[in-house]
Amino acid sequence: MTAVSNKTQKPLSVPLPGGKTLHLGPGKTGQISAKAAEDLRLKKLVDAGEIELDDDPRPAPGPGAGKRGRGFMVGHTSGSGNRRSGDR
């Protein structure tokens, strides 16, 4: 896998082969296949300084690898089902 980093202060739509698009917020990073990284449209964005590519961004496994638990998840919370307000 190849990491794609948005080096601009604006959201980017990065065109990928197969008609797909990677949407990256300012300063955010995503992952694409090594084959997709060879696309001419991506090379133009790299040359323009808008994105940066990093081959195999995964850290090498070391002691304790694979022991990460689930972190805090933003989004859905548990609670009572009905939250309507007002008179009934």
N, C-alpha and C positions, 0 to 999 in steps of 0.2 A: 504494500500500500504506500501511497505517496500523500504527504500532507500538503494542503493548499492553504496559505495564510493570506488574508486580506490586509494589505499594507496601507489602505486608504482610510479616510475618515467618513466614508460613505458606504452604504450597502452595495454589494456587487452581485450580479448574476453571471456566474462562470459557465460558459457553454461547454457541454461534454458530448462525446460521440454518442450516437444513437438517439439524438434529439433530446437528451436529458440536460438539466441545468442544476448547478449547485449554487444555492443562495447563501452568501456569507455576509454577516454583519460587519461593521467596522472593527478591525483588529481581530476578527474571529478566524478559526482554523477548522477545516474539514478534511476528509480523506477521500481520495479517488484511487482508481486502479493505476498501476504503472503504465498500462497501455493507454489509458485516457490522458496521462501526463505528456504523451508524445504528440498530442493534437496540436496542429498549427495555431489554432485560435488561442490556446493556453500560452503557447510560446510568445505570442504577440503581447498578451497581458503581462507576462514576466518581463519582456523587453521594455514595456512601458512603465515598469515599477509598481504596477497595481497589485500584483500577487507575487508570492514567493513559493517555490516548490521545495520540499524536503523529502528525499527518498528514505523510506523505511524509518519513520519517526518513532516507532515503538521502542521503548527502552529494553535493553537486554535483560532477560530474567536473572534475578539474583536471589539471595536468601530471602525467604518469605514471599516469593512470587506466587501470585494466585490466592493470597489470603486476604484480599481486600473484601470488606463487607459492603453492603449497600449503604450509600450515603443518604443524606436528607433529600427527599424528593419534593420538588416544588410542583404544585398543581392541585391534584385532588386530595381532599382530606376526608377523614371519616367523621361521621356525625349523624344526627337524626335526619331522616329522609325528607320530610316536608318542612320547608322553611318559609311558607307564605306568611305574610303579615297582614294585619287589618282585621276588620270585624267580619264575623261569619254569620 
